[in-house]
């Protein structure tokens, strides 16, 4: 699996996981390389993909 949250250089304290009938959506907000605030919405088909995204998000510094 490739990195999906690499568009952000820092992440806010909140990370949302939405559960649907056919998968999940992970919503993460933070700052990009230009310092602009962005919100990513990433579709996942499996729980393993969700866990991988959460682990990836935990590697980013918190947005101040």
SVG drawing of the C-alpha trace seen along z (x, -y; Angstrom):
<svg xmlns="http://www.w3.org/2000/svg" viewBox="-24 -28 30 34">
<polyline fill="none" stroke="black" stroke-width="0.4" points="0.0,0.0 1.3,-3.4 1.3,-6.3 -2.0,-8.2 -1.5,-10.9 1.8,-12.1 0.0,-15.3 0.1,-16.5 3.2,-17.5 1.3,-17.8 -2.0,-16.5 -4.7,-17.9 -5.7,-16.1 -8.9,-14.6 -9.0,-11.6 -12.4,-10.4 -13.3,-6.9 -16.7,-6.6 -18.1,-3.1 -20.3,-2.3 -22.0,0.8 -19.2,1.4 -16.1,-0.1 -14.7,-2.9 -13.7,-6.6 -10.9,-8.0 -11.0,-11.8 -7.8,-13.6 -7.0,-17.4 -3.8,-19.2 -1.2,-21.4 0.3,-20.8 3.9,-21.7 2.8,-25.2 1.3,-25.6 -2.3,-25.6 -5.0,-23.8 -6.3,-20.7 -8.8,-17.9 -8.2,-14.5 -11.0,-12.0 -9.6,-8.6 -11.8,-5.6 -10.7,-2.2 -12.1,1.2 -10.8,3.2 -10.1,2.7 -6.4,3.4 -6.3,0.3 -7.9,-1.8 -5.4,-0.5 -2.5,-1.3 -3.7,-4.9 -4.1,-5.4 -0.5,-4.1 0.7,-6.5 -1.1,-9.4 0.5,-8.7 3.9,-9.3 3.1,-12.9 3.6,-15.7 0.5,-17.4 -0.5,-20.6 0.1,-23.6"/>
</svg>
